[in-house]
Amino acid sequence: MLYEKVLRPGLWSVSANDAEIAHRLTIRSLAALEHVPGALELIRSTQKIGEQEPVTLCGITFPNRLGLAAGCDKHAEALLALFALGFGHIEVGTILPRPQEGNPRPRLFRLPEDHSVINRMGFNSHGADTVAKRLARYRRLGPMPGPVGLSLGKMKTTDNAVASVDFIDVLRTLVLYGDYLVGNVSSPNTPELRELQGKAYLTALVRSIVEADRECRARLKLAPRPLFVKIAPDNMSRFALEQTLEAIVEGGGSGVIVCNTTTERPESLVHPLKNEAGGLSGPRLFSTMLALVRKVRELHPEMPIIAVGGISSRLDAVKALRAGADLVQIYTGLVFQGPKLIRDILQTPL
Ligand SMILES: Cc1cc2nc3c(=O)[nH]c(=O)nc-3n(C[C@H](O)[C@H](O)[C@H](O)COP(=O)(O)O)c2cc1C
């Protein structure tokens, strides 16, 4: 009750003036709760997530089909508390090889009337070494309640031509951790990053990441981690999508995450901050995401798909799964609805 009545309304408050401070406070409070005896059990019992049906994808067992999208716990600070809320998997990151400040503040904006967020964080990262230390600490505490994905990115100053060096640096530093990898080539806030989605670049990038992972994991007698590529919703003509998916397959990637934030600004947005630069997330993304998931499924009937983008209800999650997704993720819905959204989505097996 303490959590529901006091902590939750304060932490998830959408009226906070500075969205980034509200977010940091949320993550720090969740992280602090991990050190309070009995707190995680309290969260779990408050959430009352019912029995779920586990699903196996790329050889990994997920306790349920709902995950937390990348960008919420970028630096692996509150994984156990977030799992306690009911998530079946958590995507950490995007993680960079070295610490990076990201763009100047303000860079995160909530648009409450639109239930949307605009962010131009620009890959703020504590760096792979720090994330590795945090994951090592979690490992000492015992097995994770569910799979953890590692979203890999490149430094702002790294040229696209050598971007693979950064992605590989991160996966090597985190060789011991993470159940799947994600190549993030779709953030709109790192100049020219999205050009990596082009077929020639992407095939080479995927191949080099997959080979590097196989190599460094084999040395430790560990199985390679499946690689997903996270794609953008913008400028994805049928041809562009076909090319991107072919690159994933030819490069030896395992699946696709559909999709990152959009640079489009739908007419229907009403909040005065709607023209802030950055990527828009939330319900305005949902129909684009759904159409993309359908197209991927049509083009590649067997390809593992994780759907993310504007999922704001159980019905949305069900629609994404019916469109062909294997797993779904949320982020912005959680900002406006809090952990109740997780409860709603998982009220019965998804
Ligand atoms: C503040 C913020 C930061 C994000 N950071 C990342 C990131 O670092 N890496 C990434 O792949 N996606 C990032 N995303 C995108 C989300 O993972 C997700 O793809 C997008 O927000 C759409 O889902 P949603 O509408 O449920 O939020 C971020 C989103 C937000 C709102």
The ligand as an SDF file (V2000), in Angstrom:
LIG
                    3D

 31 33  0  0  0  0  0  0  0  0999 V2000
   13.1200    9.0220  -22.8920 C   0  0  0  0  0  0  0  0  0  0  0  0
   13.2990    7.9230  -23.8890 C   0  0  0  0  0  0  0  0  0  0  0  0
   14.5600    7.3850  -24.0940 C   0  0  0  0  0  0  0  0  0  0  0  0
   14.7310    6.3680  -25.0270 C   0  0  0  0  0  0  0  0  0  0  0  0
   15.9750    5.8330  -25.1850 N   0  0  0  0  0  0  0  0  0  0  0  0
   16.1340    4.7860  -26.0330 C   0  0  0  0  0  0  0  0  0  0  0  0
   17.4080    4.1780  -26.1730 C   0  0  0  0  0  0  0  0  0  0  0  0
   18.3810    4.5520  -25.5350 O   0  0  0  0  0  0  0  0  0  0  0  0
   17.5130    3.1340  -27.0380 N   0  0  0  0  0  0  0  0  0  0  0  0
   16.4510    2.6760  -27.7660 C   0  0  0  0  0  0  0  0  0  0  0  0
   16.5960    1.7160  -28.5270 O   0  0  0  0  0  0  0  0  0  0  0  0
   15.2330    3.2240  -27.6290 N   0  0  0  0  0  0  0  0  0  0  0  0
   15.0600    4.2610  -26.8010 C   0  0  0  0  0  0  0  0  0  0  0  0
   13.8100    4.8230  -26.6570 N   0  0  0  0  0  0  0  0  0  0  0  0
   12.7060    4.3280  -27.5010 C   0  0  0  0  0  0  0  0  0  0  0  0
   11.8450    3.3020  -26.7920 C   0  0  0  0  0  0  0  0  0  0  0  0
   12.5840    2.1460  -26.4800 O   0  0  0  0  0  0  0  0  0  0  0  0
   10.6440    2.9160  -27.6820 C   0  0  0  0  0  0  0  0  0  0  0  0
   11.1280    2.3270  -28.8660 O   0  0  0  0  0  0  0  0  0  0  0  0
    9.7790    4.1080  -28.0470 C   0  0  0  0  0  0  0  0  0  0  0  0
    9.6620    5.0040  -26.9810 O   0  0  0  0  0  0  0  0  0  0  0  0
    8.3690    3.6720  -28.4890 C   0  0  0  0  0  0  0  0  0  0  0  0
    7.7070    2.9720  -27.4780 O   0  0  0  0  0  0  0  0  0  0  0  0
    6.6590    3.6790  -26.4580 P   0  0  0  0  0  0  0  0  0  0  0  0
    5.6990    4.4680  -27.2940 O   0  0  0  0  0  0  0  0  0  0  0  0
    6.0210    2.5480  -25.6990 O   0  0  0  0  0  0  0  0  0  0  0  0
    7.4890    4.5590  -25.5960 O   0  0  0  0  0  0  0  0  0  0  0  0
   13.6210    5.8610  -25.7490 C   0  0  0  0  0  0  0  0  0  0  0  0
   12.3540    6.4030  -25.5270 C   0  0  0  0  0  0  0  0  0  0  0  0
   12.1780    7.4180  -24.6100 C   0  0  0  0  0  0  0  0  0  0  0  0
   10.8000    7.9730  -24.3890 C   0  0  0  0  0  0  0  0  0  0  0  0
  1  2  1  0
  2  3  1  0
  2 30  2  0
  3  4  2  0
  4  5  1  0
  4 28  1  0
  5  6  2  0
  6  7  1  0
  6 13  1  0
  7  8  2  0
  7  9  1  0
  9 10  1  0
 10 11  2  0
 10 12  1  0
 12 13  2  0
 13 14  1  0
 14 15  1  0
 14 28  1  0
 15 16  1  0
 16 17  1  0
 16 18  1  0
 18 19  1  0
 18 20  1  0
 20 21  1  0
 20 22  1  0
 22 23  1  0
 23 24  1  0
 24 25  2  0
 24 26  1  0
 24 27  1  0
 28 29  2  0
 29 30  1  0
 30 31  1  0
M  END
$$$$
